[in-house]
C-alpha cells in the first residue's frame, strides 16, 4: 500500500512540481488548496504525467481555521507526510473571513493549524516539511497583522517565513513524543506568481524548487532528523530558532488565534 502525502498550495508552481515528484516517489497524493478548478486541473495533469491514479484533491480555504479543522476531521487514510507549501502575498492589506490579516493567516497560522489538526492522522515516523525561505526576517510579535505598522507585502512575507522557521523548530520538540519529525526549508529561486508579486524574477526551474522539500519528505538519510532548516539539501543553522523564549512567545501568540480544541 502506498504512503500518503498531503500537499498544500498544490497548484502553485512549486507545489505542482512537489506533487509530480512525490508521485514519482510512489506516494498517493492529497492536493489541498482553495481553488477547486485549479486543483482539479492540477490533479488531472499530475496523474497523467506520473501515470498514476492515486491523486485526489480537496478544496480547503487555508485562511480559515474552521475549514482546516473540517478537512482534518474528514481524513480517513493515515498520513505519512505533510508538506505545508501554500503562501500568498497580496499587495494590499486584506483580512480573511475570520478577521485575520491574510498573509499571517495563510503563510503562518495555516501551517500551525495543518500540523496540529492533522497530527492525530500522521503515522509514527511520519514527516512534516514546512516550505519557508531564506528571504526571512522583520518579525514583529507586537504587530504581526500590521495594525500599527504600514502594510508592506514584502515585509509581511519575510516575517511569515521567519515565523515558519521558528514554529518548525518549536513543533519539532512538541512532536517528538509522537515520533513525527518537523523540518523547514528554502525551496529555491523559482519564478512564480508569488515571487513576481514581490518583484523577483528567478531563473531556476520548478523542479529545482521542489527538490529540497521532496528530499526532506522521502530521503532515508533523514530518518529521525528534526527541528532543522535546509537550503539546497544543506543543513543551515537558523538564526531565528536559537532563542527558545522567542519560539515559545511566537507559539503562544499563534495559539491565541485558535478557536477550537486540538485532538491531543
Secondary structure, 3 states (H helix, E strand, C coil): CCEEEEEECCCCHHHHHHHHHHHHCCEEEEEEECCHHHHHHHHHHHHHHHCCCCEEEEECCCCCHHHHHHHHHHCCCCEEEEEECCCCCCCCCCECCCCCEHHHHHHHHHHHHHHHHHHHHEEEEEEEEEEECCCCCCCCCCCCCCCCCCCCHHHHHHHHHHHHHHHHHHHHHHCHHHCCEEEEEECCCECCHHHHHCCCCCCECHHHHHHHHHHHHHCHHHCCCCCCEEECCEEECCHHHCCHHHHHHHHHHHHCCCCCCCCC
